[in-house]
Each structure stands twice: as structure tokens, then as C-alpha cells.
Amino acid sequence: MPAETVRRLSAAALLTLLLVPWTAHPDPQPLFDAHLHYNVAHAETLSPKQAAAALAEAGIVRAVVSTRTDALAEALMQAAPGQILPFLDVYETPAHKETWMHQQGLPERIRARLDAGLASGSWRGIGELHLFADDRHSPVFRELLELAHARGLPVMIHGDPAVIDRAYEIEPEAWILWAHAGSFPYPPLVRDYLDRYPELYVDLSMRSERLNPPGGMPLDWQDLLIEHADRFLIGADTFSIRRWLELDEHVADIRAWLAQLPPDVARRIGHDNAAALFATEAPAD
């Protein structure tokens, strides 16, 4: 190739590189976050309006938010109209995370709150329930699962595989969101459970380090997410005040591993699966 041609090609390539930052790029993919929390401790630092602004800044157009109080659910729904799907957190205090499964009156209390509903609508699910194998035969767990199934509500479970097995013994058609890809987030195990239970969906909150370690997404995770592209959801899991304040960073981590998937798969996991599950439409992108 003549030297002059090479110089012209090099100049053209350089010009392209210089122009790239100034050309229009697609907006970031809108996200539907399926695992957030907002309770009194959060609200003392971050008002509902500030929380709604944080969601918007991160590109989260809809969100499942677990909260303990009607008032906070209402306030957040008013701050982000049409964007918040409230899940009823059954814990009266954080300490009840360890004991809720032994509180015999809990199912009746939750039934009454579901019956009462919210001024702005209805509760859209129950959870997050923390439960592990030793307590999987809890009558309280059974009652809550039966209650949720009777009302067509999903239950978000933070638990190990034995709990998922027990849930489907109780209600073979239960709608379950398995938080954090389970307590043992290994692709072969997760694949096995997705194959076993057609109504099981998996949220990938708190798993960005596994999905995007140095060197990029492991092939076994890539294969699993592509194979079951319709069964995974994303979540930033704002269990602490700090995670709310750092929401943009956690969402950036999620976007980093979504970007390593085929665009259609990334869109499903990042938004469309949750939108279809909850029969909602996101605001215009």
C-alpha cells in the first residue's frame, strides 16, 4: 500500500477517534430494579424525594421497594409516581429478621395489612423473607406462602436451596423471587433450580463481584444468563443507608456486567423481565 494512502487512512482514523466523544450515543439502558429497601432509618437520611431523585439519576425507571410502613410506601410512591412497586416487609424491626418465622400471629397481621391496602394502590408482593434450612418447616412460612399464592403475589426469599424446595412443596405454583441468586450462587446449582421450578425467578443483587471479576464475566455465568435470559432480574439492594447514598456506583457495577451480554439479553435482565412479571410499563425512555 502506498505511503500516502497509509497516511490518509491514519489521518482518517485519527479524525474518527477525535470525533467519537462528540457524536451522539444511545442513552443508557433503562433499568427495572427488583430489589430495593426503604425504611425509617433510610428516610431519616434520604427523604422520599431524594430517594426518587437517586433512582432517576441512576436510570432506574421502575423499582420493587420493600418497606415496613404504609406511610413510607405512600410517600415514596407519591415522590415517584407510577414507578414504585411496594413489597410488604413483614419485619416489625430489623431484629425480627431472625425470629419472624416463630411469630404465630404474623400471618394474620400481614393478611389484615393486605386487606387494608394502600391509599395509592395495593401491595405488590411480600418480602424479603430471610429463611434458612433449619427453619424451612415453619408453620408461619407456610401460611405466608399460602396467603401470597392465594392473592397472586410474589414472595422474595433470601434463603438456601432447601428453603426453595420446601416452598414448592407447599405451593407447587408459587411465584418466588430468589434473592441474590441464592445462598450458594453457583451457576450449575442455579440452573438446576430454574429447570425444576418454572415459576422461580432469580435476582442478581449483591452479585456484581461474581458476575464481573477482573477479567470479565465467567463463561459459566454468561452461558447461564443467556440460556435463561427470561428468568433473571437485577437489583441494587439498598439494605443500608450507605447503599442508597452510593446507588449510582452499585448501578454502574450492574451496567458493567450487563454490557458483557448480548444486547437483547441485557435488556431482558435489566428491564423487560421485571416489567413483564409485574405487568407494568416503564415511563418513556
Kinemage of the C-alpha trace (Angstrom):
@kinemage 1
@onewidth
@group {chain A} dominant
@subgroup {mainchain}
@vectorlist {calphas} color= white
{ca met a 1} P 0.000 0.000 0.000
{ca pro a 2} L 1.441 3.406 -0.976
{ca ala a 3} L 2.742 5.520 1.886
{ca glu a 4} L 0.416 8.396 1.008
{ca thr a 5} L -2.606 6.080 1.249
{ca val a 6} L -1.439 4.878 4.654
{ca arg a 7} L -1.050 8.464 5.844
{ca arg a 8} L -4.551 9.317 4.599
{ca leu a 9} L -6.047 6.277 6.304
{ca ser a 10} L -4.215 7.083 9.536
{ca ala a 11} L -5.438 10.667 9.409
{ca ala a 12} L -8.994 9.486 8.820
{ca ala a 13} L -8.754 7.043 11.720
{ca leu a 14} L -7.400 9.768 13.994
{ca leu a 15} L -10.196 12.114 12.941
{ca thr a 16} L -12.756 9.409 13.743
{ca leu a 17} L -11.281 8.906 17.204
{ca leu a 18} L -11.336 12.636 17.847
{ca leu a 19} L -14.954 12.911 16.761
{ca val a 20} L -16.281 9.936 18.737
{ca pro a 21} L -16.681 11.762 22.078
{ca trp a 22} L -18.718 14.459 20.357
{ca thr a 23} L -21.123 12.238 18.459
{ca ala a 24} L -24.457 11.208 19.890
{ca his a 25} L -24.534 7.969 21.883
{ca pro a 26} L -27.583 5.949 22.857
{ca asp a 27} L -28.968 6.728 26.265
{ca pro a 28} L -28.105 4.188 28.963
{ca gln a 29} L -30.442 1.233 29.155
{ca pro a 30} L -33.405 1.977 31.444
{ca leu a 31} L -33.409 -0.366 34.424
{ca phe a 32} L -36.131 -2.038 36.456
{ca asp a 33} L -34.653 -2.705 39.886
{ca ala a 34} L -36.318 -5.684 41.560
{ca his a 35} L -34.656 -5.446 44.960
{ca leu a 36} L -34.579 -2.246 46.996
{ca his a 37} L -35.404 -1.379 50.620
{ca tyr a 38} L -36.666 1.860 52.134
{ca asn a 39} L -37.442 2.067 55.848
{ca val a 40} L -37.413 4.629 58.640
{ca ala a 41} L -33.629 4.596 59.025
{ca his a 42} L -33.230 5.309 55.317
{ca ala a 43} L -35.835 8.080 55.350
{ca glu a 44} L -34.066 9.846 58.217
{ca thr a 45} L -31.116 10.415 55.884
{ca leu a 46} L -32.746 10.376 52.463
{ca ser a 47} L -36.215 11.854 52.020
{ca pro a 48} L -38.644 10.179 49.619
{ca lys a 49} L -37.997 12.957 47.087
{ca gln a 50} L -34.240 12.444 47.410
{ca ala a 51} L -34.650 8.690 47.045
{ca ala a 52} L -36.761 9.205 43.927
{ca ala a 53} L -34.110 11.558 42.546
{ca ala a 54} L -31.411 8.951 43.221
{ca leu a 55} L -33.392 6.369 41.259
{ca ala a 56} L -33.840 8.748 38.349
{ca glu a 57} L -30.162 9.704 38.348
{ca ala a 58} L -29.206 6.023 38.179
{ca gly a 59} L -31.554 5.378 35.261
{ca ile a 60} L -33.940 3.203 37.294
{ca val a 61} L -37.363 3.758 35.740
{ca arg a 62} L -39.224 1.287 37.961
{ca ala a 63} L -38.396 -0.357 41.247
{ca val a 64} L -39.616 -3.010 43.651
{ca val a 65} L -39.177 -1.442 47.086
{ca ser a 66} L -39.631 -3.380 50.310
{ca thr a 67} L -40.839 -1.281 53.232
{ca arg a 68} L -42.358 -1.860 56.678
{ca thr a 69} L -44.733 1.067 56.886
{ca asp a 70} L -47.686 2.211 54.845
{ca ala a 71} L -46.664 5.839 55.289
{ca leu a 72} L -43.232 5.349 53.733
{ca ala a 73} L -44.652 3.290 50.899
{ca glu a 74} L -47.166 6.060 50.185
{ca ala a 75} L -44.555 8.816 50.405
{ca leu a 76} L -42.187 7.066 48.016
{ca met a 77} L -44.980 6.286 45.564
{ca gln a 78} L -46.008 9.943 45.585
{ca ala a 79} L -42.417 11.084 45.090
{ca ala a 80} L -42.003 8.779 42.074
{ca pro a 81} L -45.496 8.412 40.585
{ca gly a 82} L -46.061 5.188 38.710
{ca gln a 83} L -42.562 3.914 39.359
{ca ile a 84} L -42.653 2.192 42.759
{ca leu a 85} L -43.964 -1.317 43.349
{ca pro a 86} L -44.245 -1.687 47.147
{ca phe a 87} L -43.432 -5.013 48.777
{ca leu a 88} L -44.675 -5.549 52.317
{ca asp a 89} L -41.737 -6.124 54.650
{ca val a 90} L -43.105 -8.399 57.398
{ca tyr a 91} L -40.481 -7.443 59.989
{ca glu a 92} L -41.633 -5.019 62.644
{ca thr a 93} L -37.999 -4.204 63.478
{ca pro a 94} L -34.655 -5.279 61.990
{ca ala a 95} L -34.263 -7.763 64.855
{ca his a 96} L -37.288 -9.713 63.617
{ca lys a 97} L -35.236 -10.881 60.660
{ca glu a 98} L -34.041 -13.684 62.928
{ca thr a 99} L -37.357 -14.540 64.614
{ca trp a 100} L -40.277 -13.791 62.271
{ca met a 101} L -40.742 -17.449 61.362
{ca his a 102} L -41.692 -18.208 65.003
{ca gln a 103} L -44.269 -15.411 65.428
{ca gln a 104} L -47.594 -17.198 65.229
{ca gly a 105} L -49.680 -14.038 64.862
{ca leu a 106} L -47.653 -12.688 61.953
{ca pro a 107} L -49.688 -14.188 59.063
{ca glu a 108} L -52.919 -12.696 60.396
{ca arg a 109} L -51.270 -9.286 60.774
{ca ile a 110} L -49.993 -9.454 57.203
{ca arg a 111} L -53.405 -10.582 55.942
{ca ala a 112} L -55.011 -7.555 57.582
{ca arg a 113} L -52.492 -5.181 56.002
{ca leu a 114} L -53.001 -6.716 52.587
{ca asp a 115} L -56.761 -6.370 53.034
{ca ala a 116} L -56.396 -2.710 54.005
{ca gly a 117} L -54.139 -1.980 51.048
{ca leu a 118} L -52.621 1.433 50.429
{ca ala a 119} L -54.285 4.703 49.594
{ca ser a 120} L -52.335 4.787 46.316
{ca gly a 121} L -52.921 1.160 45.428
{ca ser a 122} L -52.086 -2.329 46.612
{ca trp a 123} L -49.063 -4.091 47.953
{ca arg a 124} L -47.358 -5.877 45.055
{ca gly a 125} L -45.510 -8.604 46.941
{ca ile a 126} L -44.208 -9.861 50.273
{ca gly a 127} L -40.640 -9.898 51.479
{ca glu a 128} L -37.737 -10.040 51.671
{ca leu a 129} L -38.018 -13.136 53.888
{ca his a 130} L -34.760 -14.363 55.393
{ca leu a 131} L -35.078 -18.103 55.982
{ca phe a 132} L -32.650 -20.985 56.068
{ca ala a 133} L -32.864 -24.760 56.065
{ca asp a 134} L -33.291 -25.322 59.815
{ca asp a 135} L -36.489 -23.239 59.841
{ca arg a 136} L -37.945 -24.236 56.489
{ca his a 137} L -40.793 -26.213 58.104
{ca ser a 138} L -42.045 -23.170 59.979
{ca pro a 139} L -45.884 -23.007 60.013
{ca val a 140} L -45.591 -19.220 59.726
{ca phe a 141} L -43.635 -19.576 56.484
{ca arg a 142} L -46.265 -21.982 55.175
{ca glu a 143} L -49.095 -19.578 55.991
{ca leu a 144} L -47.374 -16.614 54.398
{ca leu a 145} L -46.615 -18.562 51.243
{ca glu a 146} L -50.178 -19.824 51.012
{ca leu a 147} L -51.503 -16.306 51.601
{ca ala a 148} L -49.287 -14.813 48.910
{ca his a 149} L -50.149 -17.524 46.401
{ca ala a 150} L -53.889 -17.129 47.022
{ca arg a 151} L -53.566 -13.431 46.202
{ca gly a 152} L -51.260 -13.834 43.226
{ca leu a 153} L -48.379 -12.093 44.962
{ca pro a 154} L -44.687 -12.923 44.629
{ca val a 155} L -42.596 -13.686 47.694
{ca met a 156} L -38.983 -12.560 47.811
{ca ile a 157} L -36.905 -15.180 49.634
{ca his a 158} L -33.365 -14.792 50.938
{ca gly a 159} L -32.536 -18.400 51.618
{ca asp a 160} L -30.746 -21.544 50.649
{ca pro a 161} L -31.862 -24.238 48.196
{ca ala a 162} L -33.637 -26.320 50.848
{ca val a 163} L -35.964 -23.390 51.514
{ca ile a 164} L -36.838 -23.115 47.818
{ca asp a 165} L -37.560 -26.838 47.706
{ca arg a 166} L -39.794 -26.511 50.760
{ca ala a 167} L -41.621 -23.539 49.249
{ca tyr a 168} L -42.526 -25.564 46.174
{ca glu a 169} L -43.613 -28.489 48.332
{ca ile a 170} L -46.072 -26.106 49.977
{ca glu a 171} L -47.191 -24.336 46.804
{ca pro a 172} L -46.047 -26.026 43.570
{ca glu a 173} L -47.029 -22.952 41.551
{ca ala a 174} L -45.705 -20.303 43.923
{ca trp a 175} L -44.253 -17.134 42.409
{ca ile a 176} L -40.875 -16.724 44.079
{ca leu a 177} L -38.105 -14.174 43.613
{ca trp a 178} L -34.894 -15.801 44.858
{ca ala a 179} L -32.733 -13.001 46.199
{ca his a 180} L -29.022 -12.824 45.368
{ca ala a 181} L -29.157 -15.990 43.214
{ca gly a 182} L -29.456 -17.876 46.482
{ca ser a 183} L -27.073 -18.508 49.348
{ca phe a 184} L -24.859 -20.652 47.112
{ca pro a 185} L -24.741 -18.721 43.836
{ca tyr a 186} L -23.086 -21.314 41.639
{ca pro a 187} L -24.275 -21.460 38.019
{ca pro a 188} L -24.859 -25.253 37.896
{ca leu a 189} L -26.985 -25.112 41.049
{ca val a 190} L -28.974 -22.075 39.905
{ca arg a 191} L -29.575 -23.715 36.510
{ca asp a 192} L -30.831 -26.861 38.228
{ca tyr a 193} L -33.363 -24.886 40.268
{ca leu a 194} L -34.567 -22.848 37.309
{ca asp a 195} L -35.121 -26.093 35.415
{ca arg a 196} L -37.007 -27.603 38.368
{ca tyr a 197} L -39.333 -24.711 39.109
{ca pro a 198} L -40.871 -22.761 36.208
{ca glu a 199} L -42.265 -20.027 38.497
{ca leu a 200} L -38.908 -19.294 40.138
{ca tyr a 201} L -37.140 -16.062 39.231
{ca val a 202} L -33.684 -15.036 40.359
{ca asp a 203} L -32.495 -11.584 41.288
{ca leu a 204} L -28.792 -10.884 40.931
{ca ser a 205} L -28.467 -8.241 43.636
{ca met a 206} L -25.181 -8.258 45.562
{ca arg a 207} L -23.572 -10.473 42.906
{ca ser a 208} L -21.712 -7.966 40.722
{ca glu a 209} L -18.328 -9.128 42.037
{ca arg a 210} L -19.086 -12.668 40.893
{ca leu a 211} L -20.510 -11.524 37.575
{ca asn a 212} L -17.728 -9.095 36.748
{ca pro a 213} L -14.465 -10.104 38.418
{ca pro a 214} L -11.128 -8.964 36.985
{ca gly a 215} L -11.011 -10.433 33.517
{ca gly a 216} L -14.746 -10.151 32.903
{ca met a 217} L -17.806 -12.313 33.340
{ca pro a 218} L -17.007 -16.019 33.767
{ca leu a 219} L -18.214 -18.172 30.909
{ca asp a 220} L -20.411 -20.321 33.146
{ca trp a 221} L -22.338 -17.214 34.216
{ca gln a 222} L -22.554 -15.936 30.639
{ca asp a 223} L -23.934 -19.254 29.456
{ca leu a 224} L -26.485 -19.400 32.279
{ca leu a 225} L -27.750 -15.853 31.799
{ca ile a 226} L -28.101 -16.327 28.061
{ca glu a 227} L -29.733 -19.741 28.433
{ca his a 228} L -32.279 -18.460 30.967
{ca ala a 229} L -32.452 -14.843 29.828
{ca asp a 230} L -36.134 -14.633 30.794
{ca arg a 231} L -35.657 -15.687 34.442
{ca phe a 232} L -33.186 -13.161 35.871
{ca leu a 233} L -33.691 -9.683 37.347
{ca ile a 234} L -31.333 -7.002 38.594
{ca gly a 235} L -31.244 -5.259 41.981
{ca ala a 236} L -29.055 -2.831 43.895
{ca asp a 237} L -30.362 -3.974 47.324
{ca thr a 238} L -30.344 -0.773 49.363
{ca phe a 239} L -30.426 -2.602 52.683
{ca ser a 240} L -28.261 0.101 54.273
{ca ile a 241} L -28.209 3.894 54.182
{ca arg a 242} L -24.763 3.756 52.615
{ca arg a 243} L -26.021 1.706 49.682
{ca trp a 244} L -28.681 4.337 48.998
{ca leu a 245} L -26.049 7.062 49.073
{ca glu a 246} L -23.847 5.017 46.726
{ca leu a 247} L -26.692 3.848 44.495
{ca asp a 248} L -25.125 5.235 41.322
{ca glu a 249} L -21.954 3.213 41.971
{ca his a 250} L -23.837 -0.038 42.516
{ca val a 251} L -25.916 0.558 39.404
{ca ala a 252} L -22.722 1.261 37.436
{ca asp a 253} L -21.430 -2.133 38.584
{ca ile a 254} L -24.626 -3.754 37.322
{ca arg a 255} L -24.359 -1.983 33.985
{ca ala a 256} L -20.760 -3.158 33.657
{ca trp a 257} L -21.736 -6.826 33.654
{ca leu a 258} L -24.925 -6.302 31.662
{ca ala a 259} L -22.725 -4.775 28.936
{ca gln a 260} L -20.934 -8.117 28.584
{ca leu a 261} L -24.128 -9.860 27.480
{ca pro a 262} L -25.865 -9.754 24.089
{ca pro a 263} L -27.958 -6.554 23.953
{ca asp a 264} L -31.283 -8.376 23.880
{ca val a 265} L -30.320 -10.462 26.919
{ca ala a 266} L -29.104 -7.377 28.787
{ca arg a 267} L -32.377 -5.610 28.041
{ca arg a 268} L -34.423 -8.533 29.332
{ca ile a 269} L -32.466 -8.925 32.548
{ca gly a 270} L -32.075 -5.222 33.182
{ca his a 271} L -35.671 -4.240 32.494
{ca asp a 272} L -38.057 -6.334 30.437
{ca asn a 273} L -38.372 -9.423 32.632
{ca ala a 274} L -39.498 -7.419 35.641
{ca ala a 275} L -41.799 -5.271 33.503
{ca ala a 276} L -43.477 -8.400 32.143
{ca leu a 277} L -43.710 -10.074 35.543
{ca phe a 278} L -45.405 -7.080 37.113
{ca ala a 279} L -47.461 -6.207 34.029
{ca thr a 280} L -46.284 -2.635 34.051
{ca glu a 281} L -44.832 -0.283 31.515
{ca ala a 282} L -41.897 1.962 32.213
{ca pro a 283} L -42.161 5.686 31.554
{ca ala a 284} L -40.864 6.806 28.174
{ca asp a 285} L -37.121 6.285 27.925
